[in-house]
Amino acid sequence: MNSLDANIRNTKTKGELSSLRNNGGVPAIIYGGETPNETVSISKKLLKSLIEKENFLSSIVTLNVDGKSQNVLPREIKYHVISDEPIHVDFLRVVPGVKIRIEVPVQFINHEKSPGLKRGGVLNIVRRKIELKCPSEKKPESLTIDLDGVDIGESFKISSVKLEEGVTPTIIGRDFVIATVAAPDPTKTLFFPAILNEAVHFPVHLIAPAAYAPPAGLHLPVLELLSPETNEPVRLRSPRIPLPIQSNT
């Protein structure tokens, strides 16, 4: 869990806030729960290092205010219109039982164990983040989808994601799709109408088995590969089986 040191501030005027920012500080406010709002200041350098991390606005931060720790959620960051430097932050206290709305990132694991991806399938991600409504103390860091055993044509819907009790998506009434494993698009693939006679080190990457057959009606482009060493055409073997290739250039 990320942490930040903060100090109680008594700045009220624009001049005092400007002086705070010029000295490397960022004004902030802590609100939520039954505790009165607190106005604090934090280090701009430390704040920027956390902002640069992924999903800062959906991560719980431990804020140490004059020696007392409390968990908060960053809810809003204001930036300078010209320098793009952070100039103010709003923090929401994590109070047990109080529900919040927050976007959580979706993570995919075990790509290498998916038969569909091994056969050239494409993982189409429809939603990279899901907005959830949940008690602040139960906020998940991310939603994990396991691709182990997933084949072409399969999809992941929100109903397939296991959520803790009390955690629900803000979109209700429909089982929306998060991602699918789709077949490769043949129109985006270059086909070489032969099998190479020998292993040649080219800026070319095989993306399907040699037995791959192009869809009916697809016109294959005529390609000529030159050896990077001799600049001579490569000798080819059977012209009967098209070999799909994808240029790295």
N, C-alpha and C positions, 0 to 999 in steps of 0.2 A: 504494500500500500504506500502511495506517495505521501509525503509530509512536507509541511511548510511552517516556518516560524513567522509569527505575526506579533505586532505590538499595538496596544490600544493607542488610538490617535485622537487628538482634540482639534484637528484642523477644521475650520468652518468657512473661511473666506477663500476666494479664488486664488489670492496671493499665497496663502498658506498651502493650498493644494499644489500650486505650481512649484513652490519651493520644495515640497516633499518629492515631487516627480523629478525635479532637477537634481536631487540628491540620491537618485537611484531607488526611490520607493514608489509603490503603487497603492493608492487608496482602495479599500475594499469594505464591504459590509457583510455581516453575518446575520441571517434572519431565520425565522421558523421556530415552531414550538412555542412554549410558554415563556421562554427566556426572552428578555428585551433584546432588541437589535443591538449589535455591537459594531462600531466603526473602528477599523484596524488598518494597518499598513503592512505591506509585505515587500520583500526584495524583488525588484524587477528582474534581476538576473536569474534568480531561482524560479520565479514564475515563468519566465520564457523557456527555461529548460524543461518545465513540465508541460507547457503548451505544445512544445515540439513533439512530445510523445503522442502516440496515437490514442484517440478517444479520451482526451483529457476531460471534456465536458460530460462524460458519462462514467467517470471514475471517482470513487470515494477518496477524499484527501483528509489526512489527519492534520488539523491546524493546531499548532501550539501557540496559544495566546497568553503571553506573560506567564509561562510555566504550566498552564492548564491546557490539556488536550481535549479536542472534540472533533468528531467526524463530520465532514461537510461534503456537499456536492457542488462543484462549480456550475452555476446556472447561466451566467452571462458574462462575457468579456467585452468591454468597450475599447476600441482602438483609436489612435490619433488618425485623423483623416489624411494627413500628409506622410508622416513618418511610419505609420502602421505599427507603432509601439503600443503595448497595452497601457491603458490609463485608468481603468477601473474594473473591479471584479465583484460579482455578486455570488455569495456562498449560501447555500441552503443547509441548515442543520439536519443531520440524519437523526430523526426522532422515531423510536420504535412505534410501529402501528400507523404512522402517518404515510398515506399512499402518495406516490409521485408518478409522473409521466416522464419516461426517459428513453432515448434511443440506445439500443445495444447492438454492437457489431456481430455479424455472423461469420464464424470460422469454419473452414472445411479441412478435414483431416483424412489421411490414408488415400491420397490421390493414386499412389502407386499400387493400391490393392483393388482398384476399380477395373473390372473387365472391360467396361465400356470405354474408359479413357485409354486403356491399353490398345484397344482396337481402333484408335483414332477418333473416338468420340470427343465432344466438346462440352465442357461444363459451362452452361449458360446461367449466370447469376442474375436473378431478377431483382432481388432485394439484398443489399449488402448490410443494411441495418434494419432492425425491427423496433418499432416503438412499443413499449410495454407500460402497463400500469401495475405498480407493485408497492408493497411496503418498503420504505427506504432501506431497512436493514436486510431485505431479501433481494436487493438489486443484483442480478447476475452480471458478471464482467463481460460475458459474451454468450452467444448461443452456438453450440458445436454440432456440426452435421458430419456424420461418419460416412465416407464414400466406399468403405470396404464392401465388396460384392455387388456394387451398383453397376447395372448394365445400361446400354443405350436405350433410350425411351422412358427411363424411370425419372420420376420427379419427386421433389421434396416439398411438402406443404407444411403449414404451420402446425397442423394436427400431428405431424410426425415428430415434432420437437417436444421433448419432455421438459415441462416447466414446473417449478415449485408451486405448492399450494399458495394461492393468493396472488400469483403472478399471471397476468393475462395480457394478450395483445390489445391494443387500443382499437384495432380494426375487428369488429365483431360481425357475426352474421354470415361470414363466408370463409371457406378454407383456402386462403390465398397461397399461391405458389412462391417458394423462396428460390428454387433453382431446379434445373433439369439437366440431364445428360443427353445431348442431342447427337445425331449422326453428323459426320463431317459434311461440309458443303462442297460438292464436287466442282462447283463453278469457281471456287477459290483455289483450286488445285491445278498445278501444271502436270500434264501427263507426258511421259517420254515413251514413245511407241517401240520399245525394245528392252531387252535385258542387257546390262553391261557385261562384256566378255570377261572383265577382270576388275579387281578392286582398284578403284581410282580415287585419289584424295582430291575431291572437288568441293567447292562451296555449295554443296547440294546435300539435302537431308531427306532420307527415305521416310515417308510418313504412312505407308501401308504395305501389306504383303505384296509380293510380285504377282500373285494370282488375282489381284484386284481387277475387276472389270468395270469400265466406265459406264455410266448410264446411257441408255439408248438415245441416239440423237445428238450426243455431245460430240462436237467436232474437236479433235485433238490437234493442238498446234504442232507444227513441224519444228523441232529443236535440233541444234547441232552443238555438241559439247566439244570444246577444244582442250587438249592437255595443257596444264599450266606450265609444264616443263618444255615441251616441244612445239606447242602451239599448233599441233596437228589434230585432226578429228580422231575421236576415240573409236576403235573398232567395236562393232556391235554384233550381237548374236541374234537370236530369233526375233523377228519383227512381229510375232503373233500375239504376244502378251504385253499389254501396256503397263509400264511401271510408273506409278505416281511418285512424283518428286516435288520438293518445295525448295526454291532457291533461298539462300540465306542473305542474299543481297537485297 
